[in-house]
Amino acid sequence: MSFGFLLILYGVALGYQNPSENWIIAAIGGISGIITEFIGATFLFVYKSSIAQADKYAAILERMNFVGMAMQMLDSIAEAPQSDRSSTVNAAESLQNAKIEMAKVLLEKLGNDQP
């Protein structure tokens, strides 16, 4: 974009030095500078929109990751045997309850992050 600006300045400088002889060169320099600036602005606009799209894509992946982690935690919970209720079963139940709570927290975060 700075090259386009320099072309515009060059065209204006030639136009001021000798307007009767250099008006064609000055006009060509000015027009080419404007075209270069337009192309540079177009590239910046495309870059901005592609960065915004990448940001949205990353947010979607993050939400999918939260759901996947919550589902994996819930799937890892095994059924405790009903006949044998000892201290290991109580520890397993507390572990299950902790996993369920972590899954709830992840899913709540997912609900809070949505626009």
Secondary structure, DSSP 8 states (H G I E B T S, - for coil): -HHHHHHHHHHHHHHHH-TTTSHHHHHHHHHHHHHHHHHHHHHHHHHHHHHHHHHHHHHHHHHHHHHHHHHHHHHT-----SS--SHHHHHHHHHHHHHHHHHHHHHHHHHHH--
